[in-house]
Amino acid sequence: MNLAQALSIVIPALQDALVVHANGFISRESFNLEDRLGNFYMIGSMGLASSIALGVALNKPERRVVVFDGDGNVLMNMGSLALIGTQQPRNLVHLVFDNEVYGSTGNQPTISSHVALDAVAHASGYVDVRRVEDADQLRAAVQELLAPDPSEKNGPSFLLVKIEPDREERHIGRITHEPQHIVRRFMEAINQDI
């Protein structure tokens, strides 16, 4: 399972969730699969998606907030895991697509093959920590973690999704929205009554 296949399983289950995307191929792939009003795309700022999502989750506890993150992004800002674990937002679901490479810049290896990010999340205080390695496991986990009512969950939740790196060069279209437009529409989605 590669990133596009994993996202094609997760995106239909999002419903009205607010989704903060890590930069690079995660943002671009998601944008090209299904651009949603509730999507916030990081443009060039590596490692900060989880920090932004934490702020949204704490300020909108009635809304499901999802992070689409990558192993390289998590490794860039590991302090965010500890902060999320300490703050305990029940409505936060942190998905980490781990292909063990920096896919957006040429598949240079990360160190996630040596650092168990799910174990780090557990040690940081995430309440529900899971690891999946195939499409069937991902479908089952997403169905549970993205249940409609975030108040029924004990969170924060962390799902490590092991994926294969893309071995061939891919030409994924860039996000066509300007950063100011991304912010405006995400704020509109945050403030919508659900």
N, C-alpha and C positions, 0 to 999 in steps of 0.2 A: 504494500500500500504506500503510495506516495502522497505528497501534500495535497494535490488536487483531489485525489480520491478520498482522503480523510475529510477535507473540507466539504466535499459533496455529501458526506454523511451527516456532518454536524450542522451545516447551515439550515437545512429544512426543519431542524428541531428547535431553532432559536426563538420562534414565536415573536414576542415583543421585547426580547432582551436587548439591552444596550451592550454593544460589543466594541471594545477597544483593541485595535490591531497593532501588533508589533510592526516595525518597519520592514521593508524588503519584500521578498516574495510572498510572505504571509498576507500582507495588505493587498498586494497586486493580484494574487490568485483569488482571494476572496472577492475583491472588487469586480473581477472579470466573471466570476461565477454568479454572484448576485449582489449588486449594490443595494444597500438598504439605508433608509433614513437614520436608523439607530446605529450605524457603523461610524466609528471614529478611526481614521487611518493615520498612523504615525508616518510622517514624511521625513526620513533622514535622522531621526533621534532614536538611537539604539538603546534599548534596555528600559525605557520609561513607560511602556504600556501598562505594566502592572501598577505602577505608582499612580498613574492617572485613573485607572479603574478603581483603585482603592478609594480615592477621593470621591468618585461618583457613587460607589457603593455605600460609603458612610453617610453621604448626603441624601441618598434616595433609597432608604432601606426597604421600601415596598417594591422596588424594581429589581429584576434579575440583571446582574452585571457580569459579563463574560469577558475574559481576556483571551485573545488568540496570540500566543507567545511562541517564541522559538528558543531552542536550547542556547544559542549564542546570545540572545537578548537576556535570558534569565541569568546566564553567567556574568553578563555585563553589570547587572544590578541585583546581586543576590541579597543585599540588605533589604530589598523590598519584600522578599519572602518572610523575613523575620518580622517586619512591620505589619504585614497582613496577618500573620499568625498571632501577633500581639493584639491587634485591633479586633479580630474575630468577626468580620462582616459576614453574617449568615447568608447573604444574597450574592456573594462573589464566587464565581466558578472560574478557575484559572486552568486553561488548556494549554499545554506546552507540546508543540509538535517538534519532536526530537529526531533529527536525521543525522546527528553527530557531525554536521558540517555547517559552514557559513555558505548556504546555498546561493545567496544573492550575489556573492562576490567571487565565485569560482570553486566552491566545494573544498575550501581549506578546512582541515579537521578542527573541531572544537574539542574540549576536554570532557564532554558529557559521557563519553564511553568509560571514563574513569571516575566521574562524579555522579552518583545516583541522585538525580534531581528530585525524584519522588521521596527519597529518604531525607533529603535536605528540607523539603516541604513539611514532611512529618515532624522532623526535629524542630522546625520553626513554629509549629503550632497549628498547622492546617488540620481541621477536624476529619475530613473525609479525603483520603489520599488513595489514588488508584493508578494503575499502570495497565495499558492495553497494547497489544502487539499485532492485532489483525482487525479486519473490518467488522466481523461479528461482535468481537469484544467491544469495539468502539460504539457500535449501534446500541448495545445493551447499556453501557455506561452513560452515554449521552441521554438516553431515555430517562434514566434515573436522575442524573445530575441536573437536567434542564426541565424538571417537573414544573408545572405551571405556577405554583405558589411558593415563592422564595422563603416565606415565613415558616414553611413546614420543614425546611432543611436545617440541619446542623452544619454550619459552614465556618470558615471558608472551605471550599473544595478545590482539589488539585487533581488534574488528570494528565498524566504523562502519556502521550501518544507516540509510540515508536513508529517511525516511518522510514522509508528508503529515500536516500538522496536521489535527485534526478541526475542520471549519468550522462545524459545528452544535453547539450545546450538548448535551453528553452527561451523562446521569445514571448514573454508574458507582457501584455499591454500594461502601460503605466496608468496610474490613477489620473483621471482627467479633471477632477475637481481641484480648484485652487484651495490652499490651506484655509483661507478665511471662509470659504463656502463650507468646507468640512466642519469647521467649528460652529458656524451658524446653524446648520441643519442638525448637528448632534445636540446642540442646546435645545432646539425645537423638539427633538425626540425625547430628551430628558424631561422636558416640561409638559409633555402630553399626559393627559389623564388616561389611565388604562382600565 
